[in-house]
Structures are given as structure tokens and as C-alpha cells.
């Protein structure tokens, strides 16, 4: 069977992260949503996404296809139901379609002609940016169970103090030296060739993907995810770094999500709680206004390729778009548009030729090419986000 993951109507609620990638390629827990589905299905998937992303994330369509709503994370029971679907059958959760069996001849789907199957069990679903960190504890546990089943961890080094060691899994090539690992409140997963340096103190749940690193003396509270090749120091609480992003020095990051290729300068701090303990609001791209999150703790949402200089301070509930460069004293505004250059004293437009120069250098350090596809995606995002740059 051919499986296709589609963005669904939550895509706009997941901006700025979905400016540069489909919903399926967001990371929560240990794996991206696509990786979760492919593990469960035992097959590769393709994507239905925005037109400008199709070149990099193409759809593979066959005569018969099962389309899956990428905002839902898989479970064993759900995957069994999906594999048993027949043509013109659809699985729903309330009013939301999870999956349906169709053919390439159908340009528009009329669910009135489908046999609708209600899925009653609980599912993990990502509908808003803040779900990525607020549901990360459940996602780490699910991925931990999936990846470690019937496998044996590498031994915990003798210099490491471990609490609840049966909930600690160390992949081949990982290095841990003179660290404290407490898995009593959630599992700790240390990926292939990851490193925890001397003096780190970790309270799970924690997911460290391959080649990620905790620098000396880091203090990590769960539920936190370090995507591939992320480097983290200082204090981090309940945050997700999707991949190739760095917070290499002291400073606090809490209840936050960083996309890929981000960098936080030394002693960068974010607030995750308002002084009056009020509910946090976040910028919403769909309504073009700040919306309630229902959360008391909510920090920084930063899109791909954005950076900030040393001693940057982010207010509670700050959204930073794609390819922004923030520096200077004081708090920048709570919404920093994509391709902004500046800080609290004001912003100018960050031109794409300069953005591309930086991206090429940054990505080459990880032996990844910033290619013409990437350029075209960022050029498109630059154009569609001009409306927000009213400097």
C-alpha cells in the first residue's frame, strides 16, 4: 500500500515551523511525525503539502493510496485499523479525519460517500505550536517504548550516577562522563554518538538524538528534546530543539520550541511565566493577532535559520519567524517577523542574499549543502511574510 501524509487544516496553526517543512517533518518526542509513522507502518511515506514545498517534499501517488492526517501521531491500534482499511473507508476522530483509502482519480474527496469509522481511543495530536513542548512528555514515552522494545541498552558508565536506570537507554557510540541522570519522572534516551559532558544534571524525560551534545554543567529538566546535532548548555526546561540548533552557553530556555539551524547567543534568556501569572498569548499567523494558549508557562517559538546575539532577552510568549537575526539590549517585541534584522531599538529587513550566505556557512559545518531548493523555499517565505514587516 502507498501511504501519503497530508498537512491538514492545522498547518497554519503550526507556523512558523511549517513555513519551511510539512507538518509530518516536525519533531516531537524522539522522532519526527513522519519517522513515527514509518516505524509503525514499516514503509516509507510521501507528503501532500504546500505547492512551494513540493519540490523538496514530493508526493508519490499510485492507483490506490491511504492518506493520513500528519497532525495525528500513530498508535499500534490506529495503525492496525489503517492497514485494514478498504477503498472508500475513512477513520475519524470526532469531526476530524485521521485516514482514508482513496484512488488517484479522485480530485476532491466527498466523505459523504465514505464509510466512516470512529476511532475512540486517545491519540496524540499536534494542533498548535505550544503542543510541541506541552505534549512532549507523552511523545518521548511513546517513542522510547517503540525504539527500545526488545533491545538492550549500552551499559551506563561507572562514573555516572543514575536513578531508575531501567528507564535509561544508551545507543551505540554515545558518551557520558561524570553526569547525574534521574529517570524517575520519565525516560532518558541518549542517541547514537550523542554526548553528555562532565557535570551535567538531567531529570527525564529527555530525548537526545544522534550527534547531539549536552555541554559541561548543563541542567536539563524534562520533557526536553535535542534533535540531531544540537548542542545545549546552561539551563533548559521542557523545550524542543528540532535539529541542528544550538544553545551552547549559559542562560535559560523554558517551555520553548526552536526549529532547525537556530543559534542562541551566550547568556540568552527567555521568560516562560508572566509577572502577573496570567494566561500566555501567542502570535497566530492565521488570525494575525495574539491568541490565548490556555497555558501559564509558555516561552519562545523560533522558526528555522533564526539567530540571536549574546545577552538577548525574550519576553514570555515570543514568536520569532524564519531567518530573523536579533541582537542588542532590551526585550524585542513579542512577535518578530521572518527576515527581520535588529532588536528592541528597531528592525530592518534581512535581505535574502545575506540570509543565504549565512545558511551556506552554517550548514556546511554539518556537511550539509544549502542548495537551490532551499533558496527557493526561503525566497518564497520571504515574499509571503512581507506583510508582517511593517518597519
Buried (B, 14 or more C-beta within 10 A) or exposed (E): EBBBBBBBEBBEBBBBBBBBBBBBBBBBBBBBBBBBBBBBBEEEBBBBBBEBBEEBBEBEBEEEBBBBBBBBBBBEEBBEBBBEBEEBBBBBBEEBBBBBBBEEEEEEBEEEEBEEBEBEEEBBBBBBBBBBBBBBBBBBBBBBEBBBEEEEBBEBBEEBEBBBBEBBBBBEBBEBBBBBBBBEBBBBBBBBBBBBBEBBBBBBBBBBBBBBBBBEBBBBBBBBBBBBBBBBBBBBBBBBBBBBBBBBBBBBBBBBBBBBBBBBBBBBBBBBBBEEEEEBBBBBBEEEEBEEBEBBBBBBBBBBBBBBBEBBBBBBBBBBBBBBBBBBEEBBBBBBBBBBBBBBEEBEBBEBEEBBEBBBEBBEEEEEEBEEEBBBBBEBBBEEBEEBBEE
